[in-house]
């Protein structure tokens, strides 16, 4: 039975049950809504039972289309393992859409949905544990680094833009989503420029980077953006990492300005809150990460590998926790069943079931080589 239509689809002369381009059937589930559009679950009629997410946007001025910008970023990362993939896109007279990997609930929502469906771990209250927050940090860092390496910055990294996998996904993972605010920070996306982004560790070779603007509009979410972003400075790679760090603090203990709504109040609190207060009850490694970020300018390439090592150091301190251990929202028995199945499917011949080699083979995003 097809669910009742919603107003957004009515405005576009679409209905639940419609099939777009002879392939994507609107199942009747709306996943989210924004200022310019909505996100719906769709079934791939070419691959029966395979589900995806369709972001539909009413046609606006070409220069102001968030979907067009998002599509470019998604196409650039679609060949990279462990990231949301672009599956299709099309533009009609009154609307346009893209189809992407279907994801599960975002991490902010998971914090407050104790006990529903499979997310039933009794430890899950309002905050995540240290070992879960550190692993979220590693998975998000991997994806942010990969996005930077193809010439984009995210500009809106926050807990609500990190999700778990959909229920039908064959593996455990956390996705960074919503690339509607991305900005290309390189002058051109040629193979040589992309190679420089991966290999150049200096801040002296600026010929391939766009010049920073003055008096930028604030893009992102005030609660999680850096001080420089609130001061209307151009966002660079470092600002994505400040947003990641603020998100990790929010996951575990909450940000001091978390309940504030006034932008000026939030800015003053960011400027005046001491490290002792900001990182209280957080992993000690966060202070070292922050100290590195404080040294970076718009042009500087962050030391992703050093940040990765610090997060891993925290996991060792927590008792050698790995991705083979359940996250706060996961059931231990279900995780073990998945690991056993993955070992069988991948035909991994290994004696010790919890060593680093097994972890990397099952969850390759954890591999140190990706952060070098």
TORKOL-4160 file (C-alpha; in steps of 0.2 Angstrom, whole numbers, padded with zeros to 4 digits, m for minus):
372
<pt num="1" X="0000" Y="0000" Z="0000"/>
<pt num="2" X="0007" Y="0017" Z="m0005"/>
<pt num="3" X="0007" Y="0030" Z="0008"/>
<pt num="4" X="m0002" Y="0047" Z="0007"/>
<pt num="5" X="0008" Y="0060" Z="m0003"/>
<pt num="6" X="0016" Y="0075" Z="0005"/>
<pt num="7" X="0014" Y="0093" Z="0000"/>
<pt num="8" X="0032" Y="0095" Z="m0007"/>
<pt num="9" X="0029" Y="0080" Z="m0019"/>
<pt num="10" X="0011" Y="0087" Z="m0023"/>
<pt num="11" X="0019" Y="0104" Z="m0028"/>
<pt num="12" X="0030" Y="0094" Z="m0041"/>
<pt num="13" X="0016" Y="0083" Z="m0047"/>
<pt num="14" X="0024" Y="0068" Z="m0040"/>
<pt num="15" X="0017" Y="0054" Z="m0030"/>
<pt num="16" X="0023" Y="0040" Z="m0019"/>
<pt num="17" X="0024" Y="0025" Z="m0030"/>
<pt num="18" X="0030" Y="0035" Z="m0045"/>
<pt num="19" X="0045" Y="0028" Z="m0054"/>
<pt num="20" X="0058" Y="0041" Z="m0061"/>
<pt num="21" X="0068" Y="0038" Z="m0076"/>
<pt num="22" X="0061" Y="0020" Z="m0077"/>
<pt num="23" X="0072" Y="0016" Z="m0062"/>
<pt num="24" X="0069" Y="0024" Z="m0045"/>
<pt num="25" X="0053" Y="0021" Z="m0036"/>
<pt num="26" X="0047" Y="0032" Z="m0022"/>
<pt num="27" X="0043" Y="0020" Z="m0008"/>
<pt num="28" X="0033" Y="0031" Z="0002"/>
<pt num="29" X="0046" Y="0036" Z="0016"/>
<pt num="30" X="0052" Y="0054" Z="0018"/>
<pt num="31" X="0069" Y="0054" Z="0026"/>
<pt num="32" X="0071" Y="0072" Z="0029"/>
<pt num="33" X="0067" Y="0090" Z="0023"/>
<pt num="34" X="0077" Y="0106" Z="0021"/>
<pt num="35" X="0074" Y="0124" Z="0015"/>
<pt num="36" X="0075" Y="0120" Z="m0004"/>
<pt num="37" X="0070" Y="0101" Z="m0005"/>
<pt num="38" X="0067" Y="0085" Z="0003"/>
<pt num="39" X="0075" Y="0067" Z="0004"/>
<pt num="40" X="0065" Y="0051" Z="0000"/>
<pt num="41" X="0069" Y="0033" Z="0001"/>
<pt num="42" X="0068" Y="0025" Z="m0017"/>
<pt num="43" X="0069" Y="0007" Z="m0023"/>
<pt num="44" X="0081" Y="0003" Z="m0037"/>
<pt num="45" X="0070" Y="m0006" Z="m0050"/>
<pt num="46" X="0085" Y="m0012" Z="m0059"/>
<pt num="47" X="0091" Y="m0021" Z="m0043"/>
<pt num="48" X="0075" Y="m0026" Z="m0034"/>
<pt num="49" X="0075" Y="m0023" Z="m0016"/>
<pt num="50" X="0090" Y="m0012" Z="m0016"/>
<pt num="51" X="0086" Y="0005" Z="m0008"/>
<pt num="52" X="0094" Y="0022" Z="m0010"/>
<pt num="53" X="0091" Y="0040" Z="m0005"/>
<pt num="54" X="0084" Y="0053" Z="m0017"/>
<pt num="55" X="0087" Y="0072" Z="m0014"/>
<pt num="56" X="0074" Y="0082" Z="m0023"/>
<pt num="57" X="0076" Y="0101" Z="m0025"/>
<pt num="58" X="0064" Y="0113" Z="m0033"/>
<pt num="59" X="0073" Y="0122" Z="m0048"/>
<pt num="60" X="0081" Y="0138" Z="m0042"/>
<pt num="61" X="0093" Y="0150" Z="m0050"/>
<pt num="62" X="0108" Y="0139" Z="m0057"/>
<pt num="63" X="0121" Y="0149" Z="m0047"/>
<pt num="64" X="0111" Y="0145" Z="m0030"/>
<pt num="65" X="0108" Y="0127" Z="m0033"/>
<pt num="66" X="0114" Y="0117" Z="m0018"/>
<pt num="67" X="0111" Y="0101" Z="m0026"/>
<pt num="68" X="0122" Y="0105" Z="m0041"/>
<pt num="69" X="0136" Y="0109" Z="m0029"/>
<pt num="70" X="0133" Y="0093" Z="m0019"/>
<pt num="71" X="0133" Y="0082" Z="m0035"/>
<pt num="72" X="0150" Y="0089" Z="m0040"/>
<pt num="73" X="0157" Y="0084" Z="m0023"/>
<pt num="74" X="0149" Y="0067" Z="m0023"/>
<pt num="75" X="0154" Y="0063" Z="m0040"/>
<pt num="76" X="0172" Y="0067" Z="m0035"/>
<pt num="77" X="0172" Y="0055" Z="m0020"/>
<pt num="78" X="0161" Y="0041" Z="m0027"/>
<pt num="79" X="0175" Y="0030" Z="m0031"/>
<pt num="80" X="0182" Y="0031" Z="m0014"/>
<pt num="81" X="0178" Y="0016" Z="m0002"/>
<pt num="82" X="0168" Y="0021" Z="0014"/>
<pt num="83" X="0160" Y="0037" Z="0008"/>
<pt num="84" X="0143" Y="0041" Z="0002"/>
<pt num="85" X="0142" Y="0037" Z="m0017"/>
<pt num="86" X="0133" Y="0047" Z="m0031"/>
<pt num="87" X="0122" Y="0034" Z="m0040"/>
<pt num="88" X="0112" Y="0045" Z="m0052"/>
<pt num="89" X="0105" Y="0063" Z="m0055"/>
<pt num="90" X="0093" Y="0071" Z="m0067"/>
<pt num="91" X="0085" Y="0088" Z="m0070"/>
<pt num="92" X="0067" Y="0091" Z="m0076"/>
<pt num="93" X="0058" Y="0107" Z="m0079"/>
<pt num="94" X="0052" Y="0110" Z="m0062"/>
<pt num="95" X="0064" Y="0100" Z="m0051"/>
<pt num="96" X="0081" Y="0091" Z="m0050"/>
<pt num="97" X="0087" Y="0076" Z="m0040"/>
<pt num="98" X="0102" Y="0066" Z="m0035"/>
<pt num="99" X="0102" Y="0048" Z="m0029"/>
<pt num="100" X="0115" Y="0043" Z="m0016"/>
<pt num="101" X="0119" Y="0029" Z="m0004"/>
<pt num="102" X="0105" Y="0026" Z="0009"/>
<pt num="103" X="0111" Y="0029" Z="0027"/>
<pt num="104" X="0103" Y="0026" Z="0044"/>
<pt num="105" X="0099" Y="0038" Z="0058"/>
<pt num="106" X="0111" Y="0052" Z="0062"/>
<pt num="107" X="0122" Y="0051" Z="0077"/>
<pt num="108" X="0113" Y="0066" Z="0086"/>
<pt num="109" X="0097" Y="0057" Z="0084"/>
<pt num="110" X="0104" Y="0040" Z="0090"/>
<pt num="111" X="0109" Y="0048" Z="0107"/>
<pt num="112" X="0091" Y="0050" Z="0112"/>
<pt num="113" X="0082" Y="0035" Z="0104"/>
<pt num="114" X="0086" Y="0023" Z="0118"/>
<pt num="115" X="0079" Y="0005" Z="0115"/>
<pt num="116" X="0071" Y="0006" Z="0098"/>
<pt num="117" X="0074" Y="m0007" Z="0084"/>
<pt num="118" X="0092" Y="m0013" Z="0085"/>
<pt num="119" X="0099" Y="0002" Z="0094"/>
<pt num="120" X="0095" Y="m0004" Z="0111"/>
<pt num="121" X="0111" Y="m0004" Z="0121"/>
<pt num="122" X="0107" Y="0001" Z="0138"/>
<pt num="123" X="0123" Y="0011" Z="0140"/>
<pt num="124" X="0116" Y="0023" Z="0127"/>
<pt num="125" X="0109" Y="0038" Z="0137"/>
<pt num="126" X="0113" Y="0056" Z="0132"/>
<pt num="127" X="0131" Y="0055" Z="0129"/>
<pt num="128" X="0143" Y="0043" Z="0120"/>
<pt num="129" X="0158" Y="0034" Z="0129"/>
<pt num="130" X="0176" Y="0039" Z="0126"/>
<pt num="131" X="0180" Y="0024" Z="0116"/>
<pt num="132" X="0165" Y="0027" Z="0105"/>
<pt num="133" X="0168" Y="0045" Z="0102"/>
<pt num="134" X="0186" Y="0042" Z="0098"/>
<pt num="135" X="0181" Y="0029" Z="0084"/>
<pt num="136" X="0168" Y="0041" Z="0077"/>
<pt num="137" X="0183" Y="0053" Z="0076"/>
<pt num="138" X="0193" Y="0041" Z="0066"/>
<pt num="139" X="0180" Y="0037" Z="0053"/>
<pt num="140" X="0175" Y="0055" Z="0051"/>
<pt num="141" X="0193" Y="0060" Z="0049"/>
<pt num="142" X="0195" Y="0047" Z="0036"/>
<pt num="143" X="0181" Y="0055" Z="0025"/>
<pt num="144" X="0186" Y="0073" Z="0028"/>
<pt num="145" X="0203" Y="0069" Z="0023"/>
<pt num="146" X="0197" Y="0061" Z="0007"/>
<pt num="147" X="0186" Y="0075" Z="0003"/>
<pt num="148" X="0200" Y="0087" Z="0005"/>
<pt num="149" X="0211" Y="0077" Z="m0006"/>
<pt num="150" X="0198" Y="0080" Z="m0021"/>
<pt num="151" X="0198" Y="0098" Z="m0018"/>
<pt num="152" X="0183" Y="0102" Z="m0007"/>
<pt num="153" X="0180" Y="0107" Z="0011"/>
<pt num="154" X="0163" Y="0102" Z="0019"/>
<pt num="155" X="0159" Y="0118" Z="0029"/>
<pt num="156" X="0145" Y="0110" Z="0039"/>
<pt num="157" X="0152" Y="0095" Z="0049"/>
<pt num="158" X="0142" Y="0091" Z="0064"/>
<pt num="159" X="0134" Y="0076" Z="0073"/>
<pt num="160" X="0118" Y="0078" Z="0063"/>
<pt num="161" X="0128" Y="0076" Z="0047"/>
<pt num="162" X="0136" Y="0059" Z="0053"/>
<pt num="163" X="0125" Y="0043" Z="0051"/>
<pt num="164" X="0126" Y="0025" Z="0054"/>
<pt num="165" X="0123" Y="0013" Z="0040"/>
<pt num="166" X="0105" Y="0009" Z="0034"/>
<pt num="167" X="0097" Y="m0007" Z="0041"/>
<pt num="168" X="0100" Y="m0017" Z="0025"/>
<pt num="169" X="0119" Y="m0012" Z="0024"/>
<pt num="170" X="0131" Y="m0027" Z="0024"/>
<pt num="171" X="0144" Y="m0019" Z="0036"/>
<pt num="172" X="0146" Y="m0007" Z="0051"/>
<pt num="173" X="0151" Y="0011" Z="0046"/>
<pt num="174" X="0148" Y="0029" Z="0050"/>
<pt num="175" X="0145" Y="0041" Z="0035"/>
<pt num="176" X="0148" Y="0059" Z="0033"/>
<pt num="177" X="0134" Y="0066" Z="0024"/>
<pt num="178" X="0126" Y="0082" Z="0017"/>
<pt num="179" X="0138" Y="0090" Z="0005"/>
<pt num="180" X="0126" Y="0105" Z="0001"/>
<pt num="181" X="0138" Y="0118" Z="0009"/>
<pt num="182" X="0154" Y="0112" Z="0001"/>
<pt num="183" X="0166" Y="0124" Z="m0007"/>
<pt num="184" X="0180" Y="0120" Z="m0019"/>
<pt num="185" X="0196" Y="0127" Z="m0012"/>
<pt num="186" X="0207" Y="0123" Z="m0027"/>
<pt num="187" X="0208" Y="0133" Z="m0043"/>
<pt num="188" X="0205" Y="0118" Z="m0054"/>
<pt num="189" X="0202" Y="0100" Z="m0051"/>
<pt num="190" X="0216" Y="0092" Z="m0063"/>
<pt num="191" X="0225" Y="0076" Z="m0060"/>
<pt num="192" X="0241" Y="0086" Z="m0056"/>
<pt num="193" X="0232" Y="0097" Z="m0043"/>
<pt num="194" X="0224" Y="0082" Z="m0034"/>
<pt num="195" X="0241" Y="0074" Z="m0033"/>
<pt num="196" X="0248" Y="0090" Z="m0025"/>
<pt num="197" X="0234" Y="0089" Z="m0012"/>
<pt num="198" X="0239" Y="0072" Z="m0007"/>
<pt num="199" X="0258" Y="0074" Z="m0007"/>
<pt num="200" X="0262" Y="0092" Z="m0003"/>
<pt num="201" X="0265" Y="0094" Z="0015"/>
<pt num="202" X="0271" Y="0112" Z="0015"/>
<pt num="203" X="0261" Y="0128" Z="0015"/>
<pt num="204" X="0272" Y="0136" Z="0002"/>
<pt num="205" X="0265" Y="0130" Z="m0014"/>
<pt num="206" X="0249" Y="0141" Z="m0015"/>
<pt num="207" X="0248" Y="0142" Z="m0034"/>
<pt num="208" X="0234" Y="0129" Z="m0035"/>
<pt num="209" X="0223" Y="0136" Z="m0021"/>
<pt num="210" X="0209" Y="0149" Z="m0022"/>
<pt num="211" X="0213" Y="0165" Z="m0014"/>
<pt num="212" X="0204" Y="0167" Z="0003"/>
<pt num="213" X="0190" Y="0180" Z="0003"/>
<pt num="214" X="0187" Y="0194" Z="0016"/>
<pt num="215" X="0170" Y="0196" Z="0024"/>
<pt num="216" X="0163" Y="0179" Z="0020"/>
<pt num="217" X="0145" Y="0174" Z="0024"/>
<pt num="218" X="0144" Y="0161" Z="0038"/>
<pt num="219" X="0141" Y="0144" Z="0030"/>
<pt num="220" X="0138" Y="0130" Z="0042"/>
<pt num="221" X="0131" Y="0128" Z="0060"/>
<pt num="222" X="0136" Y="0141" Z="0073"/>
<pt num="223" X="0138" Y="0129" Z="0087"/>
<pt num="224" X="0151" Y="0118" Z="0078"/>
<pt num="225" X="0160" Y="0131" Z="0067"/>
<pt num="226" X="0177" Y="0138" Z="0071"/>
<pt num="227" X="0180" Y="0155" Z="0079"/>
<pt num="228" X="0188" Y="0161" Z="0062"/>
<pt num="229" X="0172" Y="0156" Z="0053"/>
<pt num="230" X="0161" Y="0166" Z="0065"/>
<pt num="231" X="0173" Y="0180" Z="0062"/>
<pt num="232" X="0168" Y="0179" Z="0043"/>
<pt num="233" X="0185" Y="0172" Z="0037"/>
<pt num="234" X="0187" Y="0160" Z="0023"/>
<pt num="235" X="0185" Y="0142" Z="0027"/>
<pt num="236" X="0200" Y="0130" Z="0024"/>
<pt num="237" X="0204" Y="0112" Z="0028"/>
<pt num="238" X="0208" Y="0117" Z="0046"/>
<pt num="239" X="0190" Y="0123" Z="0049"/>
<pt num="240" X="0182" Y="0106" Z="0045"/>
<pt num="241" X="0194" Y="0099" Z="0058"/>
<pt num="242" X="0188" Y="0111" Z="0071"/>
<pt num="243" X="0170" Y="0106" Z="0068"/>
<pt num="244" X="0175" Y="0088" Z="0070"/>
<pt num="245" X="0183" Y="0092" Z="0087"/>
<pt num="246" X="0169" Y="0102" Z="0093"/>
<pt num="247" X="0157" Y="0087" Z="0087"/>
<pt num="248" X="0167" Y="0075" Z="0097"/>
<pt num="249" X="0166" Y="0085" Z="0113"/>
<pt num="250" X="0148" Y="0087" Z="0110"/>
<pt num="251" X="0146" Y="0068" Z="0109"/>
<pt num="252" X="0155" Y="0064" Z="0125"/>
<pt num="253" X="0152" Y="0079" Z="0137"/>
<pt num="254" X="0143" Y="0093" Z="0128"/>
<pt num="255" X="0149" Y="0110" Z="0122"/>
<pt num="256" X="0149" Y="0124" Z="0135"/>
<pt num="257" X="0139" Y="0135" Z="0123"/>
<pt num="258" X="0128" Y="0120" Z="0118"/>
<pt num="259" X="0112" Y="0128" Z="0124"/>
<pt num="260" X="0115" Y="0145" Z="0117"/>
<pt num="261" X="0107" Y="0152" Z="0102"/>
<pt num="262" X="0114" Y="0170" Z="0100"/>
<pt num="263" X="0129" Y="0170" Z="0088"/>
<pt num="264" X="0138" Y="0184" Z="0097"/>
<pt num="265" X="0136" Y="0175" Z="0114"/>
<pt num="266" X="0143" Y="0158" Z="0106"/>
<pt num="267" X="0157" Y="0167" Z="0098"/>
<pt num="268" X="0162" Y="0176" Z="0115"/>
<pt num="269" X="0161" Y="0159" Z="0124"/>
<pt num="270" X="0172" Y="0151" Z="0111"/>
<pt num="271" X="0185" Y="0164" Z="0113"/>
<pt num="272" X="0185" Y="0165" Z="0132"/>
<pt num="273" X="0182" Y="0147" Z="0137"/>
<pt num="274" X="0199" Y="0139" Z="0143"/>
<pt num="275" X="0205" Y="0123" Z="0137"/>
<pt num="276" X="0204" Y="0116" Z="0155"/>
<pt num="277" X="0185" Y="0119" Z="0154"/>
<pt num="278" X="0182" Y="0115" Z="0136"/>
<pt num="279" X="0191" Y="0098" Z="0137"/>
<pt num="280" X="0186" Y="0093" Z="0155"/>
<pt num="281" X="0182" Y="0075" Z="0155"/>
<pt num="282" X="0187" Y="0073" Z="0137"/>
<pt num="283" X="0201" Y="0062" Z="0130"/>
<pt num="284" X="0217" Y="0071" Z="0134"/>
<pt num="285" X="0222" Y="0069" Z="0116"/>
<pt num="286" X="0209" Y="0082" Z="0111"/>
<pt num="287" X="0220" Y="0096" Z="0118"/>
<pt num="288" X="0235" Y="0090" Z="0108"/>
<pt num="289" X="0224" Y="0090" Z="0092"/>
<pt num="290" X="0218" Y="0107" Z="0096"/>
<pt num="291" X="0236" Y="0114" Z="0099"/>
<pt num="292" X="0240" Y="0107" Z="0081"/>
<pt num="293" X="0224" Y="0116" Z="0074"/>
<pt num="294" X="0229" Y="0132" Z="0082"/>
<pt num="295" X="0245" Y="0133" Z="0071"/>
<pt num="296" X="0236" Y="0131" Z="0055"/>
<pt num="297" X="0231" Y="0144" Z="0042"/>
<pt num="298" X="0219" Y="0143" Z="0027"/>
<pt num="299" X="0233" Y="0137" Z="0016"/>
<pt num="300" X="0241" Y="0124" Z="0028"/>
<pt num="301" X="0238" Y="0106" Z="0025"/>
<pt num="302" X="0233" Y="0098" Z="0042"/>
<pt num="303" X="0243" Y="0083" Z="0049"/>
<pt num="304" X="0230" Y="0070" Z="0047"/>
<pt num="305" X="0242" Y="0056" Z="0052"/>
<pt num="306" X="0246" Y="0065" Z="0068"/>
<pt num="307" X="0228" Y="0067" Z="0072"/>
<pt num="308" X="0224" Y="0049" Z="0068"/>
<pt num="309" X="0239" Y="0043" Z="0079"/>
<pt num="310" X="0232" Y="0054" Z="0094"/>
<pt num="311" X="0214" Y="0046" Z="0092"/>
<pt num="312" X="0222" Y="0029" Z="0091"/>
<pt num="313" X="0232" Y="0033" Z="0106"/>
<pt num="314" X="0216" Y="0036" Z="0115"/>
<pt num="315" X="0209" Y="0020" Z="0111"/>
<pt num="316" X="0225" Y="0011" Z="0117"/>
<pt num="317" X="0223" Y="0020" Z="0133"/>
<pt num="318" X="0205" Y="0014" Z="0134"/>
<pt num="319" X="0211" Y="m0004" Z="0134"/>
<pt num="320" X="0216" Y="m0007" Z="0116"/>
<pt num="321" X="0198" Y="m0004" Z="0110"/>
<pt num="322" X="0196" Y="m0008" Z="0091"/>
<pt num="323" X="0183" Y="m0007" Z="0078"/>
<pt num="324" X="0180" Y="m0025" Z="0082"/>
<pt num="325" X="0172" Y="m0019" Z="0098"/>
<pt num="326" X="0153" Y="m0013" Z="0098"/>
<pt num="327" X="0149" Y="0005" Z="0098"/>
<pt num="328" X="0138" Y="0012" Z="0112"/>
<pt num="329" X="0122" Y="0009" Z="0101"/>
<pt num="330" X="0127" Y="m0008" Z="0095"/>
<pt num="331" X="0122" Y="m0025" Z="0102"/>
<pt num="332" X="0138" Y="m0035" Z="0106"/>
<pt num="333" X="0131" Y="m0052" Z="0099"/>
<pt num="334" X="0125" Y="m0044" Z="0083"/>
<pt num="335" X="0142" Y="m0036" Z="0081"/>
<pt num="336" X="0151" Y="m0053" Z="0084"/>
<pt num="337" X="0139" Y="m0061" Z="0071"/>
<pt num="338" X="0143" Y="m0048" Z="0058"/>
<pt num="339" X="0162" Y="m0051" Z="0061"/>
<pt num="340" X="0160" Y="m0070" Z="0059"/>
<pt num="341" X="0151" Y="m0067" Z="0043"/>
<pt num="342" X="0163" Y="m0055" Z="0036"/>
<pt num="343" X="0178" Y="m0067" Z="0040"/>
<pt num="344" X="0169" Y="m0081" Z="0031"/>
<pt num="345" X="0164" Y="m0070" Z="0016"/>
<pt num="346" X="0181" Y="m0063" Z="0014"/>
<pt num="347" X="0189" Y="m0080" Z="0017"/>
<pt num="348" X="0201" Y="m0073" Z="0030"/>
<pt num="349" X="0213" Y="m0086" Z="0037"/>
<pt num="350" X="0218" Y="m0078" Z="0053"/>
<pt num="351" X="0222" Y="m0086" Z="0070"/>
<pt num="352" X="0220" Y="m0072" Z="0083"/>
<pt num="353" X="0202" Y="m0065" Z="0081"/>
<pt num="354" X="0206" Y="m0048" Z="0088"/>
<pt num="355" X="0222" Y="m0042" Z="0081"/>
<pt num="356" X="0225" Y="m0026" Z="0071"/>
<pt num="357" X="0227" Y="m0036" Z="0055"/>
<pt num="358" X="0209" Y="m0043" Z="0056"/>
<pt num="359" X="0202" Y="m0026" Z="0061"/>
<pt num="360" X="0210" Y="m0018" Z="0045"/>
<pt num="361" X="0204" Y="m0032" Z="0034"/>
<pt num="362" X="0187" Y="m0031" Z="0040"/>
<pt num="363" X="0186" Y="m0012" Z="0042"/>
<pt num="364" X="0199" Y="m0004" Z="0029"/>
<pt num="365" X="0195" Y="0014" Z="0033"/>
<pt num="366" X="0204" Y="0011" Z="0050"/>
<pt num="367" X="0220" Y="0007" Z="0040"/>
<pt num="368" X="0235" Y="0019" Z="0044"/>
<pt num="369" X="0240" Y="0020" Z="0026"/>
<pt num="370" X="0224" Y="0031" Z="0023"/>
<pt num="371" X="0230" Y="0044" Z="0035"/>
<pt num="372" X="0248" Y="0046" Z="0029"/>
